[in-house]
Amino acid sequence: MSKPDNHHKIPDKRSEPDCFQLISRADFESLNINRTQLTYLKDENIFKQGAFAPHVLFIQAGLVKVYLQTGGRKKLNLWIARSGDFLAFSTIFEENIYAYSAVALKDSEILMIEKESLKKLLATNHEFSLRITSKNYGTEQHLLEIVSNLFYKQMRGKLASTILYLSSEVFLRERIFSFLARQDIADFASISVESVIKFLKEFEKEGILKLSGKDISVVDQHKLSEISKTG
């Protein structure tokens, strides 16, 4: 179960993530008053698509899976957010509900920030705004890749793109596959779990991947990239 922490226990902004070190002491203290820190345990839902969105969320520490509920029990995993990332950022701009769902992949510390205070800070601190815009640009590029996978790639290409994303440099220290079931990978690739298992074995036989339990290691990134592009 999520549990609140005292948001005054981090009084020195030098201990905050990089983006918060760009703001003045006065702005930091104002923002600190309008936030709450919560701890979410592994597999705990952080928020659900379609629910009322009173806050913007910032990942102080942890890993969070972001996904769309696409009908019935079907899911499309969108991305994995990590320490230093915002969630539900679009709710600052007159969005009153969450556009997607989020669940903790491991125990995570989340800051719940009051939307108006963050919006005011974005309007007055251009360097802070630029840093946040840069982060959101990276997410946008990834979402465009997802659209390309859905409409233009066959199943092997979809899975190859997913493995490339999950094994990218930003996740190297996380041992990301240890937190993901094969169903999670299927929901990233938008293919069946049976197809994931089949193609992973094929990739291993072709010397592209190495499988060890849940872990997946890329042996030949060039071949995997080619499958992603042409598959």
BELWOCOR-V30533 format. One record per pair of residues at least 24 apart in sequence whose ideal C-beta (glycine too) atoms are under 7 Angstrom apart, sorted by sequence separation. I is the first residue (numbers start at 1). GAP is how many residues later the second one is. If there is no record, write none. Layout:
BEGIN
i gap
I GAP
I GAP
END
This chain:
BEGIN
i gap
59 24
91 24
7 25
59 25
80 25
59 26
92 26
162 26
92 27
162 27
7 28
58 28
59 28
7 29
57 29
7 30
56 30
57 30
159 30
57 31
158 31
4 32
5 32
56 32
68 32
69 32
158 32
159 32
5 33
56 33
67 33
158 33
4 34
5 34
66 34
67 34
3 35
53 35
56 35
2 36
3 36
56 36
66 36
155 36
178 36
2 37
65 37
159 37
177 37
178 37
2 38
53 38
64 38
65 38
177 38
64 39
177 39
1 40
64 40
65 40
150 40
155 40
159 40
47 41
64 41
149 41
2 42
53 42
62 42
63 42
53 43
63 43
156 43
52 44
53 44
62 44
64 44
155 44
52 45
53 45
62 45
63 45
51 46
62 46
86 46
50 47
51 47
61 47
62 47
89 47
50 48
61 48
49 49
59 49
60 49
48 50
49 50
60 50
85 50
47 51
49 51
59 51
60 51
167 51
49 52
48 53
57 53
58 53
163 53
47 54
57 54
47 55
57 55
58 55
163 55
46 56
46 57
55 57
56 57
45 58
46 58
55 58
44 59
55 59
56 59
43 60
44 60
55 60
79 60
164 60
43 61
163 61
164 61
42 62
56 62
41 63
42 63
79 63
40 64
42 64
46 64
160 64
164 64
42 65
78 65
18 66
41 66
17 67
160 67
161 67
39 68
40 68
78 68
160 68
39 70
40 70
157 70
156 71
157 71
160 71
37 72
38 72
106 73
157 73
37 74
38 74
105 74
157 74
156 75
35 76
36 76
35 77
154 77
35 78
153 78
34 79
35 79
34 80
31 82
34 83
31 86
30 87
31 90
27 94
80 96
23 98
27 98
23 102
22 103
22 105
23 105
22 106
77 107
19 109
22 109
77 110
63 111
76 111
77 111
19 112
75 112
19 113
76 114
63 116
67 120
END
